[in-house]
Amino acid sequence: MTTAQTPPAPDQDTMALLGLAAEFEFESFVRLAGDSALAPSIAERQVIARSATRALERQDRLVARIAELGGDAAQAMAPFDGVIEDFEQRTTAGTWSERLLKAFIGYAVADDFLRLLAEGADDASRELVASLLGDPDYAELVVGQLSVVLSDDVAASRLALWGRRLVGDALAVIQGAVVRNPAFGRLLARGSATDGTVGEDRVQRVFAVLTAEHTRRMERLGLTA
Amino acid sequence: MTTAQTPPAPDQDTMALLGLAAEFEFESFVRLAGDSALAPSIAERQVIARSATRALERQDRLVARIAELGGDAAQAMAPFDGVIEDFEQRTTAGTWSERLLKAFIGYAVADDFLRLLAEGADDASRELVASLLGDPDYAELVVGQLSVVLSDDVAASRLALWGRRLVGDALAVIQGAVVRNPAFGRLLARGSATDGTVGEDRVQRVFAVLTAEHTRRMERLGLTA
């Protein structure tokens, strides 16, 4: 550094959030690219491949925000290396529908968690994180694919069971992340909840919010959560 | 089809070329995305991830050209499903440098082969294929990474040996593709070679050209081919 004045140190909690989000998007890119190769048709393959490139674009925007705040992207992302691995290893999808549902639920729960964390960050970072989440094309693919499978009652109840296992896994991974990273607890406590809870109560509330969002999503898919 | 007149059937040899190229680019996308996750640093990871998304963009342009010629992309690509697998399975890279060199050589030999095939296609398809080939950022990454490794004589001679094995594998895969797909023999025979060879001689020449290009590349890397 040759500047006369050192810029103020970036807020470390926000750096943790942006690092987690950037690493999550990068690993989503890798997973989705791998999934695209397994898709049963070339049309589905293209949708998933494009979702992968969009995840990488989201990573780029998060990396740019980290730089804007004076942080180092590699340093911010490093603690979260392998963040998706833990979720992946808990349960192995047996069919293409299970694989799709697993990715869909995993990404959705992670998105919700990132949005809740971002409520404790500065305005620009919070708006950035909120704007990045969700991928309508991918959601549409999953809904379309599963609606075919769900016309079979046996398959539907198997998938509903699978969905329950997945959300349990996703919440356990998030709980582990909150325990290991005090920054996340602080961000959650700092966030202004619409339900009026603050501080520690707010941290407790997070898991109720994540579960409720999951239930809504499963209903949208026609699965009993 | 409800149109009164059926459009002329697209040239099947060109469809085979464009289908192969599109499938190759798609599978390159998947492989590069997977490689990006293995990169030893976040900087390298980003370069490789971006190369992956560029491969998908190239696939998109090839798919658009197939549609322009009245072909069906899924149908054109399907016969080449797993095209990179054969090359991947022949030899397993033991180190990151070997992995980088493998991808670099594999893509480069494939690019050369596609360019030679394209000489037998219509002008627009030929120009499209020629314009798509090569990824300077990825090449720069490989050259930079290997130049560090090559300062060690033992590592350099190991990598030179590895490079010889790889080009043998790549040429064997291409030979298999030409034997299985008469369209490729016809495209190669139709191409106007700068060395004046035509027809069957031209098909024979292809392997000499691919070997010569490989030797030049290995020299650029400082490896004795």
HADDOCK unambig.tbl for C-alpha pairs under 7 A between the chains (distance, minus, plus):
assign (segid A and resid 30 and name CA) (segid B and resid 33 and name CA) 5.33 0.50 0.50
assign (segid A and resid 30 and name CA) (segid B and resid 34 and name CA) 5.87 0.50 0.50
assign (segid A and resid 30 and name CA) (segid B and resid 37 and name CA) 6.77 0.50 0.50
assign (segid A and resid 33 and name CA) (segid B and resid 30 and name CA) 5.32 0.50 0.50
assign (segid A and resid 33 and name CA) (segid B and resid 33 and name CA) 6.35 0.50 0.50
assign (segid A and resid 34 and name CA) (segid B and resid 30 and name CA) 5.88 0.50 0.50
assign (segid A and resid 37 and name CA) (segid B and resid 30 and name CA) 6.77 0.50 0.50
assign (segid A and resid 42 and name CA) (segid B and resid 74 and name CA) 5.76 0.50 0.50
assign (segid A and resid 53 and name CA) (segid B and resid 53 and name CA) 6.06 0.50 0.50
assign (segid A and resid 74 and name CA) (segid B and resid 42 and name CA) 5.77 0.50 0.50
